[in-house]
Amino acid sequence: RLVKGIAHTNAISLDANDPKALDEQVAKHDLVVSLIPYLHHTTIIKSAIRQKKHVVTTSYISPAMAELDEEAKKAKITVMNEIGLDPGIDHLYAVKMIDEVHQAGGKILSFLSYCGGLPAPEASGNPLGVKFSWSPRGFLMTAMNDAKFWKDGKIQETAGKELMRAAEEYDVLLPAFAFYAYPNRDSSGYTALMKTIVAMGFVGQEKRDFLEQHISWREATQKLIGASSSSREDIEHKISTLVQFGSEKEREQIMKGLHWVGVFSDEKIKPAGTPIDVLCASLETKMAYGEGERDMVILQHKFEVLLKDGSKETRTSTLCDFGKPNGYSSMARLVGTPCAIAVKQVLDGTISDRGILAPLTPKLNDPLMAELRKYGISLKEEVLL
């Protein structure tokens, strides 16, 4: 069913942790596209090095992947990474703007980059205001990622457990939308409710014996947060000791949101061992896109620029894209198309550098952007008055 109607494809079951089976399949092809969880990319790359085959991924280059650079060069293979949406398209237009400013004798004073995959406004009707257009588990884990970024000339760090507290209103320069933004790795309703879910421990990845049992949601919630009983009253009381609400209205909204999530329910959990996987199993259904619903992607860079003549200006690069009802989601198109173009350019020699690569130079990026424009994918660049 995975490949029905798609020409020149064949679906198989493969354990990526079985070196012999992996090598056997990698050897049959000219290039491997690795879209499995990023922790497994090094395993795939090592196999590709052994078999002297190229690789393309849409993930950030991890330290473990970077360590394979010399081996990849010795094997004369290209391992092209960070070529989806974010990372990917964001890199292309950030490098473009920065290079243009430098070539004109200017300087970048500050650079902010924001990206989000959301439901289109008409499809956003749940307390979190979001639906899954990519990995549900990956989505939930972003709420616990440590963040590191430069601000005012210094490295700033935000611990994962404090991430939702760091969320701030962000003016995306599109008046139709009101967003909150938070730092991600190396809106208001969402961040407040998500902050509470994190405080309750539902994004935890540690095994809990009681989450292997067919117990009710309210029993699981009681045990997870340490409430005195599984009654809604006692659970709400315990939650109030874990989270500081801004107002009674916010408390009521969050409790309604938690009711929608199901934490007070008599419904049985799907045993999954860890809090995040139990929550994910429930939200996969509640936050799925319905028939004919669209998703939306917003990507924006904001640059504060010092020009050669000493004057300053603000420049932006913006993408606002919607999925096609009953067709490709925006997330799928904006991740898949850059990846596919990179595959083509590695195979036809347009991308000829060897080793562990990312789209961080005009030499790599310009051909990728030219091809993306053929598919109607580009950022609108503006100078703000």
C-alpha positions as CSV (number, residue, x, y, z in Angstrom):
1,R,0.0,0.0,0.0
2,L,2.9,2.4,0.6
3,V,4.0,2.5,-3.0
4,K,0.7,1.7,-4.8
5,G,0.6,3.8,-8.0
6,I,4.2,5.0,-7.7
7,A,6.4,3.9,-10.6
8,H,9.8,2.3,-10.1
9,T,9.3,1.7,-6.4
10,N,9.4,-1.4,-4.2
11,A,8.6,-1.5,-0.5
12,I,10.5,-3.8,1.8
13,S,11.0,-4.3,5.6
14,L,14.5,-3.6,6.7
15,D,16.2,-3.5,10.1
16,A,18.7,-0.6,9.9
17,N,20.6,-2.0,12.8
18,D,21.4,-5.2,10.9
19,P,24.6,-4.3,9.1
20,K,24.5,-7.3,6.7
21,A,21.0,-6.7,5.6
22,L,21.5,-2.9,5.4
23,D,24.7,-3.3,3.3
24,E,23.0,-5.7,1.0
25,Q,20.2,-3.1,0.2
26,V,22.6,-0.1,0.0
27,A,24.8,-2.0,-2.5
28,K,21.9,-2.2,-4.9
29,H,21.5,1.5,-5.4
30,D,23.4,4.6,-6.4
31,L,22.2,6.8,-3.6
32,V,20.5,6.4,-0.3
33,V,17.9,8.9,1.0
34,S,17.7,8.6,4.8
35,L,14.5,9.9,6.3
36,I,14.5,7.7,9.4
37,P,15.0,9.2,12.9
38,Y,18.2,11.2,12.9
39,L,19.9,9.0,15.5
40,H,20.2,6.3,12.9
41,H,21.8,8.4,10.2
42,T,25.3,7.5,11.2
43,T,24.5,3.8,10.8
44,I,23.2,4.5,7.2
45,I,26.2,6.7,6.4
46,K,28.7,4.1,7.6
47,S,27.0,1.5,5.4
48,A,27.1,3.9,2.4
49,I,30.8,4.5,3.1
50,R,31.5,0.7,3.0
51,Q,29.5,0.4,-0.2
52,K,30.7,3.7,-1.7
53,K,27.2,5.1,-2.3
54,H,26.0,8.7,-1.9
55,V,23.6,9.8,0.8
56,V,21.0,12.6,1.2
57,T,19.2,13.5,4.4
58,T,17.0,16.4,5.6
59,S,18.4,16.4,9.1
60,Y,21.0,18.6,10.9
61,I,24.5,17.3,10.8
62,S,25.1,15.8,14.3
63,P,28.6,15.6,15.8
64,A,28.6,11.8,15.1
65,M,27.8,12.5,11.4
66,A,30.4,15.2,11.2
67,E,33.1,12.8,12.4
68,L,32.5,10.7,9.3
69,D,33.6,13.5,6.9
70,E,37.1,12.2,6.2
71,E,35.9,8.6,5.7
72,A,33.2,9.9,3.3
73,K,35.9,11.8,1.3
74,K,38.1,8.8,1.2
75,A,35.2,6.7,-0.1
76,K,34.6,9.5,-2.7
77,I,31.0,9.9,-1.7
78,T,28.7,12.9,-1.2
79,V,26.6,13.0,2.0
80,M,24.3,15.9,1.5
81,N,22.4,17.0,4.6
82,E,20.1,19.7,5.9
83,I,18.2,19.9,2.7
84,G,14.5,19.9,3.6
85,L,12.4,22.9,4.8
86,D,14.1,23.7,8.2
87,P,16.9,22.9,7.9
88,G,17.0,23.4,4.1
89,I,15.1,26.2,2.4
90,D,15.9,28.4,5.5
91,H,19.6,27.9,4.9
92,L,19.4,28.7,1.2
93,Y,17.8,32.1,1.7
94,A,19.8,33.0,4.8
95,V,23.1,32.3,3.0
96,K,21.8,34.3,0.0
97,M,21.0,37.4,2.0
98,I,24.1,37.3,4.1
99,D,26.3,36.8,1.0
100,E,24.6,39.7,-0.8
101,V,25.1,42.1,2.1
102,H,28.8,41.1,2.5
103,Q,29.4,41.4,-1.2
104,A,28.0,45.0,-1.1
105,G,30.4,45.9,1.8
106,G,27.7,45.7,4.5
107,K,27.4,43.9,7.7
108,I,24.7,41.8,9.4
109,L,23.9,43.2,12.8
110,S,21.3,40.7,13.8
111,F,19.6,37.7,12.2
112,L,16.4,36.0,13.4
113,S,14.9,32.9,11.7
114,Y,11.5,31.5,12.5
115,C,9.7,28.5,11.0
116,G,6.5,26.6,11.9
117,G,4.3,23.9,10.5
118,L,0.7,24.6,11.4
119,P,-2.9,23.8,10.3
120,A,-4.5,26.4,8.1
121,P,-6.7,28.8,10.1
122,E,-9.9,26.9,9.2
123,A,-8.4,23.6,10.3
124,S,-6.9,24.8,13.6
125,G,-9.9,24.1,15.9
126,N,-8.4,22.3,18.9
127,P,-7.1,23.7,22.2
128,L,-3.4,23.4,21.0
129,G,-4.2,25.1,17.7
130,V,-1.9,22.6,15.9
131,K,-2.1,19.3,14.1
132,F,0.5,16.8,13.0
133,S,2.0,17.4,9.6
134,W,5.2,15.5,10.6
135,S,6.4,13.0,13.2
136,P,4.0,13.2,16.3
137,R,6.8,12.1,18.6
138,G,9.3,14.6,17.0
139,F,6.7,17.3,17.4
140,L,6.3,16.6,21.1
141,M,10.0,16.3,21.7
142,T,10.5,19.9,20.4
143,A,8.9,21.0,23.7
144,M,11.8,19.6,25.6
145,N,14.8,20.4,23.4
146,D,17.6,22.4,24.9
147,A,18.2,25.6,22.9
148,K,21.3,27.6,22.2
149,F,21.6,30.8,20.3
150,W,23.5,34.1,19.9
151,K,22.0,37.3,21.4
152,D,23.7,40.6,21.9
153,G,27.1,39.1,21.1
154,K,26.8,36.3,23.7
155,I,25.6,32.6,23.6
156,Q,22.3,32.2,25.3
157,E,21.1,28.8,26.5
158,T,17.6,27.7,27.4
159,A,17.1,24.3,29.2
160,G,14.4,22.1,27.6
161,K,12.3,22.2,30.8
162,E,12.2,26.0,30.5
163,L,11.5,26.2,26.7
164,M,7.8,27.0,26.9
165,R,8.5,29.7,29.5
166,A,10.8,31.4,26.9
167,A,8.0,31.7,24.3
168,E,7.3,35.3,23.2
169,E,4.9,37.0,20.9
170,Y,6.4,37.3,17.4
171,D,5.3,39.8,14.8
172,V,5.7,37.8,11.6
173,L,4.8,40.9,9.5
174,L,1.7,39.2,8.2
175,P,-1.1,41.0,10.0
176,A,-3.6,38.1,9.5
177,F,-1.6,36.0,12.0
178,A,-0.7,36.2,15.7
179,F,2.2,33.9,16.6
180,Y,4.3,32.9,19.7
181,A,7.8,31.8,19.0
182,Y,10.3,29.8,21.2
183,P,13.9,28.9,20.6
184,N,14.4,25.5,19.0
185,R,17.5,23.4,19.7
186,D,21.6,24.2,18.5
187,S,0.6,30.3,19.8
188,S,-0.3,31.8,23.3
189,G,-2.8,29.0,23.9
190,Y,-0.3,26.4,22.6
191,T,2.6,27.5,24.7
192,A,0.5,27.8,28.0
193,L,-1.1,24.4,27.5
194,M,2.1,22.8,26.3
195,K,4.0,24.3,29.3
196,T,1.4,22.6,31.5
197,I,1.7,19.2,29.7
198,V,5.5,19.4,30.1
199,A,5.2,20.3,33.8
200,M,3.0,17.3,34.3
201,G,5.7,15.0,32.9
202,F,3.8,13.9,29.8
203,V,6.8,14.6,27.5
204,G,9.1,12.4,29.7
205,Q,10.9,9.6,27.9
206,E,11.6,7.4,30.9
207,K,9.9,4.0,31.3
208,R,7.1,3.8,33.9
209,D,5.7,0.4,34.8
210,F,2.1,1.7,35.2
211,L,2.1,3.0,31.7
212,E,2.5,-0.6,30.5
213,Q,-0.9,-1.4,31.9
214,H,-4.5,-0.9,30.6
215,I,-5.4,1.7,33.2
216,S,-7.6,4.8,32.7
217,W,-6.2,8.1,31.7
218,R,-7.1,9.7,35.1
219,E,-5.4,6.8,36.9
220,A,-2.3,7.3,34.7
221,T,-2.4,11.1,35.3
222,Q,-2.7,10.6,39.1
223,K,0.3,8.4,39.2
224,L,2.4,10.5,36.9
225,I,1.9,13.8,38.8
226,G,1.5,12.4,42.3
227,A,-2.1,13.5,42.9
228,S,-3.8,12.3,46.1
229,S,-6.5,10.5,44.1
230,S,-7.7,10.1,40.6
231,S,-10.7,12.4,40.9
232,R,-10.7,15.4,38.6
233,E,-10.7,17.8,41.6
234,D,-7.6,16.3,43.1
235,I,-5.8,16.1,39.8
236,E,-6.6,19.8,39.1
237,H,-5.4,20.7,42.5
238,K,-2.1,19.0,42.0
239,I,-1.7,20.6,38.6
240,S,-2.2,24.0,40.2
241,T,0.8,23.3,42.4
242,L,3.0,22.4,39.4
243,V,2.1,25.4,37.2
244,Q,1.7,29.1,38.0
245,F,-1.3,30.4,36.0
246,G,-1.4,34.0,34.9
247,S,-5.1,34.4,35.7
248,E,-8.2,32.4,36.6
249,K,-9.2,32.6,33.0
250,E,-6.0,31.0,31.9
251,R,-6.4,28.3,34.4
252,E,-9.9,27.5,33.1
253,Q,-8.7,27.5,29.5
254,I,-5.8,25.1,30.3
255,M,-8.1,22.8,32.3
256,K,-10.5,22.7,29.3
257,G,-7.5,21.9,27.1
258,L,-6.4,19.1,29.3
259,H,-9.9,17.7,29.3
260,W,-9.7,17.7,25.5
261,V,-6.4,15.9,25.7
262,G,-8.1,13.3,27.9
263,V,-6.1,13.4,31.1
264,F,-9.3,13.3,33.3
265,S,-10.9,10.5,31.2
266,D,-12.0,7.1,32.2
267,E,-11.0,5.9,28.8
268,K,-8.1,3.4,28.9
269,I,-4.6,4.5,27.8
270,K,-2.8,2.7,25.0
271,P,0.0,1.0,27.0
272,A,3.3,2.3,25.6
273,G,5.7,2.4,28.5
274,T,6.8,6.1,28.5
275,P,4.7,9.2,29.1
276,I,5.5,10.7,25.7
277,D,4.6,7.6,23.8
278,V,1.3,7.2,25.7
279,L,0.4,10.9,25.0
280,C,1.5,10.5,21.4
281,A,-0.7,7.5,20.8
282,S,-3.7,9.6,21.9
283,L,-2.8,12.8,20.1
284,E,-2.1,10.9,16.8
285,T,-5.9,10.6,16.5
286,K,-7.0,13.8,18.1
287,M,-4.6,16.0,16.1
288,A,-4.7,14.3,12.7
289,Y,-5.8,16.2,9.7
290,G,-9.3,15.5,8.5
291,E,-10.6,15.0,5.0
292,G,-9.9,18.0,2.8
293,E,-8.1,20.0,5.6
294,R,-5.0,22.0,4.7
295,D,-1.8,22.6,6.6
296,M,0.3,25.8,6.5
297,V,4.0,26.6,6.7
298,I,5.4,30.0,7.8
299,L,9.1,30.7,7.4
300,Q,10.6,34.1,7.9
301,H,14.1,35.5,8.3
302,K,14.6,39.0,9.7
303,F,18.0,40.8,9.2
304,E,19.2,44.0,10.7
305,V,21.7,45.3,8.2
306,L,24.5,48.0,8.4
307,L,25.1,49.2,4.9
308,K,28.5,50.3,3.5
309,D,27.4,54.0,3.7
310,G,26.7,53.6,7.5
311,S,22.9,53.6,7.2
312,K,20.8,50.8,8.6
313,E,17.8,48.8,7.3
314,T,15.7,45.8,8.1
315,R,15.3,43.1,5.5
316,T,13.0,40.1,5.5
317,S,12.7,36.8,3.6
318,T,9.2,35.3,4.0
319,L,7.4,32.1,2.9
320,C,3.7,31.5,3.5
321,D,2.6,28.2,1.9
322,F,-0.6,26.1,2.1
323,G,-1.1,22.4,1.5
324,K,-3.4,21.1,-1.2
325,P,-6.8,19.7,0.1
326,N,-6.6,15.9,-0.4
327,G,-3.2,16.3,-2.0
328,Y,0.4,16.9,-0.7
329,S,0.7,18.8,2.5
330,S,2.8,21.9,2.5
331,M,5.2,20.2,5.0
332,A,5.6,17.2,2.7
333,R,6.1,19.4,-0.4
334,L,8.6,21.8,1.2
335,V,10.6,19.0,2.8
336,G,10.4,16.5,0.0
337,T,11.0,18.8,-3.0
338,P,14.4,20.2,-1.9
339,C,15.5,16.7,-0.9
340,A,14.5,15.3,-4.3
341,I,16.3,18.1,-6.1
342,A,19.4,17.5,-4.0
343,V,19.2,13.8,-5.0
344,K,19.0,14.7,-8.6
345,Q,22.0,17.1,-8.4
346,V,24.2,14.7,-6.6
347,L,23.5,12.0,-9.2
348,D,24.0,14.3,-12.2
349,G,27.2,15.9,-10.8
350,T,25.8,19.4,-10.1
351,I,26.7,18.7,-6.5
352,S,30.2,17.2,-6.9
353,D,31.9,18.0,-3.5
354,R,32.6,15.0,-1.3
355,G,32.3,14.4,2.4
356,I,29.6,15.5,4.9
357,L,27.9,18.6,3.3
358,A,25.2,21.1,4.1
359,P,23.8,24.0,2.0
360,L,26.0,26.7,3.4
361,T,27.7,28.2,0.4
362,P,26.5,29.9,-2.8
363,K,28.2,27.3,-4.9
364,L,26.0,24.6,-3.5
365,N,22.9,26.7,-2.9
366,D,22.4,28.7,-6.2
367,P,21.6,25.6,-8.3
368,L,19.3,24.3,-5.6
369,M,17.4,27.6,-5.5
370,A,17.2,27.8,-9.3
371,E,15.6,24.4,-9.4
372,L,13.2,25.1,-6.5
373,R,11.9,28.2,-8.3
374,K,10.7,25.9,-11.1
375,Y,8.4,24.2,-8.6
376,G,7.1,27.6,-7.3
377,I,9.1,27.5,-4.1
378,S,10.9,30.7,-3.1
379,L,11.0,33.3,-0.3
380,K,9.7,36.9,-0.8
381,E,12.5,39.3,0.0
382,E,11.6,42.8,1.2
383,V,13.3,45.9,2.7
384,L,11.1,47.4,5.4
385,L,10.6,51.1,5.5
